[in-house]
Amino acid sequence: MRVLIVEDEVPLAETVRHGLTEDGFVVEVVHNGEDAVWAATENAYDVIVLDIMLPKLNGYKVLEQIRERGVWSPVLMLTAKDGDYDQTDAFDLGADDYLTKPFSFIVLVARLRALIRRGAPERPVVMTAGDLALDPVRRRVERAGQEVVLTRREYGLLEFLMRHRGETVSKAEILDSVWDPAFEGDPNVVEVYIRYLRLKLDAPFERNAIQTQRGMGYRLDPDGG
């Protein structure tokens, strides 16, 4: 079982390396993000243990780049960052598990073995609606082969519409899923972001994919408008 450890704290990396080697793993260690991308791209690993706060490239960038390059080895984020948004960002970029420091070595080994048993995840299917495409792993949106750059909220709204393409979804459903079930702001914020998406995805390409269903909500044309 071959493991790549990406950790800039050398004493910690060596401690983990020693422990995993004693447990029968074949372990390689790198100490910065650029070396991590190179190693993960050039070699095959059963699992990758990845810190977030790294020199040269942080763990999020490493994860994003290796997924873009088609590396689907399971990735466990091992980090001192324990916020909800930190974990959400990691999973959105393609992480498979998340463990915060300080950690139990026994738990780390158990999680690594579970990830290895599970195997490399299949690449998620790119969602399409006509010539509109959304790649959930790369978080990339294209219209007619051209990349369209969206903000985090715009992307979240489009992803929700794409997952329900062809269906009419209400403003309340959008708020619950894209904003927060406890959202107490102005519900008209949905209309504002629908307009932003239309300006970026429809108007420049002379399309009408995002349609208003009067009194009901919004619908994304499955044929892309």
C-alpha positions in Angstrom: 0.0 0.0 0.0 1.8 3.1 -1.3 1.2 6.4 0.5 2.3 9.9 -0.3 2.6 12.2 2.7 2.6 16.0 2.0 3.6 17.8 5.2 5.9 20.7 5.7 6.5 20.0 9.4 9.5 17.7 9.0 9.4 16.1 12.5 5.6 15.4 12.1 6.1 14.0 8.6 8.9 11.7 9.8 6.8 10.5 12.8 3.9 9.6 10.5 6.3 8.0 7.9 7.9 5.8 10.6 4.5 4.8 12.1 3.0 3.9 8.7 6.1 2.0 7.6 5.9 0.0 10.8 2.3 -0.8 9.8 3.3 -2.1 6.4 2.8 0.9 4.2 5.3 2.1 1.6 5.6 5.8 2.3 7.0 8.7 0.4 7.2 12.2 1.8 7.4 15.7 0.2 7.4 19.0 2.0 5.8 21.6 -0.3 2.9 21.9 -2.7 4.9 21.9 -6.0 6.7 18.7 -5.2 3.3 17.2 -4.2 1.8 17.9 -7.6 4.8 16.5 -9.4 4.9 13.3 -7.2 1.2 12.7 -7.4 1.2 13.2 -11.2 4.3 11.1 -11.9 3.6 8.2 -9.5 0.7 6.0 -8.5 -0.4 6.1 -4.9 -3.1 4.1 -3.1 -3.8 7.2 -0.9 -2.4 10.7 -0.4 -2.2 12.5 3.0 -2.3 16.2 2.3 -1.7 19.2 4.6 -3.4 22.5 3.7 -0.9 25.1 4.9 2.1 24.3 2.6 4.9 26.4 1.1 4.8 27.2 -2.7 1.3 25.8 -3.2 -1.3 25.3 -0.5 -3.2 22.0 -0.1 -6.3 23.3 -1.8 -4.2 24.2 -4.9 -2.5 20.9 -4.8 -5.8 19.1 -4.7 -7.3 21.2 -7.4 -4.3 20.7 -9.7 -4.0 16.9 -9.3 -7.7 16.4 -9.9 -7.4 18.5 -13.0 -4.6 16.2 -14.2 -6.7 13.2 -13.7 -5.2 11.9 -10.4 -8.0 10.1 -8.6 -6.1 8.6 -5.7 -8.1 9.0 -2.5 -7.0 12.1 -0.6 -7.1 12.6 3.2 -6.6 16.2 4.3 -4.6 16.3 7.6 -4.5 19.8 8.9 -4.8 22.2 11.8 -7.5 24.1 10.0 -10.8 22.9 11.6 -13.4 25.3 10.3 -16.6 24.2 8.6 -15.7 26.2 5.5 -12.2 24.8 5.4 -13.7 21.3 5.3 -16.3 22.3 2.8 -13.7 23.8 0.4 -11.6 20.6 0.7 -14.5 18.3 -0.2 -15.7 20.6 -3.0 -12.3 20.3 -4.6 -12.3 16.5 -4.4 -11.0 15.5 -1.0 -12.2 12.1 0.3 -11.6 12.5 4.0 -10.6 15.2 6.5 -8.7 14.8 9.8 -7.7 17.7 12.1 -4.5 18.1 14.1 -3.8 17.0 16.8 -4.9 13.5 15.7 -4.8 9.9 16.9 -2.4 7.9 14.9 -4.7 4.8 15.2 -7.5 6.8 13.7 -5.3 8.0 10.9 -4.3 4.4 10.0 -8.0 3.2 10.2 -9.1 6.0 7.9 -6.3 5.4 5.4 -7.1 1.7 5.3 -10.8 2.5 4.7 -9.9 4.8 1.8 -7.7 2.2 0.3 -10.4 -0.4 0.5 -12.8 2.0 -1.1 -10.4 2.6 -3.9 -10.0 5.6 -6.2 -13.2 7.4 -6.8 -14.6 7.6 -10.3 -14.4 11.0 -12.0 -17.8 12.7 -11.5 -19.7 13.2 -14.7 -19.6 16.6 -16.2 -23.1 18.0 -16.2 -24.3 19.5 -19.5 -27.3 21.4 -20.9 -26.7 21.8 -24.6 -23.4 23.6 -25.0 -23.4 24.6 -21.3 -21.1 22.4 -19.2 -20.3 22.3 -15.5 -17.4 20.1 -14.2 -18.0 19.5 -10.4 -14.4 18.4 -9.7 -12.6 21.2 -11.6 -15.4 23.7 -10.6 -15.2 24.8 -14.2 -18.0 26.2 -16.3 -18.0 26.4 -20.1 -20.4 27.8 -22.7 -19.8 26.8 -26.3 -16.3 25.7 -25.4 -15.4 29.0 -23.7 -14.7 29.1 -20.0 -17.0 31.3 -18.0 -15.7 32.5 -14.6 -18.3 32.6 -11.9 -18.2 33.7 -8.2 -18.7 31.1 -5.5 -22.4 31.9 -5.1 -23.0 32.1 -8.9 -21.4 28.7 -9.3 -23.5 27.2 -6.4 -26.7 28.5 -8.0 -25.8 27.2 -11.4 -24.8 23.8 -10.0 -28.2 23.6 -8.3 -30.0 24.5 -11.5 -28.0 22.0 -13.5 -28.7 19.2 -11.1 -32.4 20.0 -11.6 -32.3 20.9 -15.3 -35.7 20.6 -16.9 -37.4 21.1 -13.6 -39.0 24.2 -12.1 -37.4 25.0 -8.8 -38.9 27.6 -6.4 -37.1 30.6 -4.9 -37.4 28.9 -1.4 -35.8 25.7 -2.7 -32.9 27.7 -4.1 -32.4 29.6 -0.9 -32.5 26.4 1.2 -29.9 24.7 -1.0 -27.6 27.5 -2.2 -27.8 29.9 0.6 -28.8 28.4 4.0 -32.0 26.9 5.4 -31.9 29.6 8.1 -31.4 32.4 5.6 -33.2 35.5 6.9 -32.2 38.1 4.3 -34.1 39.4 1.3 -35.4 36.5 -0.8 -35.0 38.7 -3.9 -31.3 38.0 -3.7 -32.2 35.0 -5.8 -33.4 37.2 -8.6 -30.2 39.3 -8.4 -28.0 36.2 -8.9 -30.3 34.8 -11.6 -29.6 38.0 -13.5 -25.9 37.7 -12.9 -25.9 34.2 -14.4 -28.0 35.4 -17.4 -25.5 38.2 -18.1 -22.6 35.7 -18.1 -24.1 32.6 -19.6 -27.0 33.6 -21.8 -26.6 37.2 -23.1 -23.1 36.9 -24.6 -24.1 33.7 -26.4 -27.6 34.7 -27.4 -29.2 31.9 -25.4 -32.1 31.7 -23.1 -31.3 28.8 -20.8 -32.4 30.2 -17.5 -36.1 30.7 -17.7 -38.6 32.4 -15.3 -41.7 30.4 -14.6 -44.1 33.1 -13.5 -45.3 32.5 -9.9 -43.4 29.2 -9.6 -39.7 29.8 -9.8 -36.9 29.1 -12.4 -36.1 26.4 -14.9 -32.9 25.6 -16.7 -33.5 24.4 -20.2 -32.0 20.9 -20.6 -31.0 21.8 -24.1 -29.2 24.9 -23.0 -31.6 27.5 -24.4 
